[in-house]
Amino acid sequence: MVFNADTMTDQELIKYYGGPAKLAELLGLKEGGVQRVNNWRSRGIPPKEKLARPDIFLFDLSKKKTNRTHPTEQQKRETEPIGARLPPKGVA
């Protein structure tokens, strides 16, 4: 099963990634990107955007049998883009 708009609203996806500013940064949107993502909260994320970035908007949770509407912390870590993870505090 693919974890997408069928199981999570676009507003929830934006919130999941930390809000419009964080998602715009993650998508590499420059000038006006935050406003653009903020507009998606009411208008919905365009399918073109979802298909252009399946690594962000469409990810597979078929191996997990949990509440698909609210991913666990482990699922969030597993679906983070490469390089998004920070080392634990106190580890250099």
N, C-alpha and C positions, 0 to 999 in steps of 0.2 A: 504494500500500500504506500502511496506517495503522500507525504504530509504537505498539504497545500491549502488553497483557499476553500477546498471542500471540508476541511476539518478545522481550519483556523481562519478567522476573518482577516481582511487586509489591515484593519486597525490593530488587531492582535499581533500580526506579523511585524508591523512597524514598532509596536511597543516591545516585542520580543527582542528586537535588535537595538533597543535603547532610545527609540524616538526618532523623529525626522532628521535631526542633525547627525546622529550617529549613522543612520542608514544612508543618508546622502554621502557621508564621508566613505562608508564602506563601498558604495557603488561608484565612487570616484566622480561624483557630480560636483562641478565647480560652482560658478556664479549662479545664484538662483536655485541651487539644488535643494536647499533646506525647504524653501517655499514649495518647490515642486513636490517633494515627498510629503510635505504637510497637506497639500491638496489631495494626495492619494488617500488620506484618511477619510475624506468625505466622498470622493469620486471613485475610489478604488484604484488599485495598482493596475496599470494597463497590462493586458496579456503580453504585449510586445516586450515589456520590461521583464516580466516573469520568465519568458522563454529565453531572453538574452542572458539571464543570470540564474540558471537552474540551481547553481551551487548555493544561492542565497534563498531563493523562493520555493524551490521544489527539492525536497530531500527525502530520502527513503528511510522510513522507520519500520519496515516490514519485519525486521528481526526483533522488534520490541512489542510486547503486549502490555501496554500501559495506556493511560488516559491520553489519547491523541490530541485533545484540545489544548492541554497544557503540558508541554514537554518537561521531563525531569531535568535536573541540573546536568546529569551525565549526558542526556540526549543533546542538550544545548552545547556542551563541550564537543561532542562528537560531530556536530554539524557546523561548528565555527569554521570560518575560512582559515586556511593555513596562515600562520603568523599572528593570529589574533590572540593567542594564549600568552599570558605573561607568566614568568616563573613565579613560584610561590614566594611569599615574603621571607626575607632572610637568606634566600638562595641567589647567588650571583651568577 
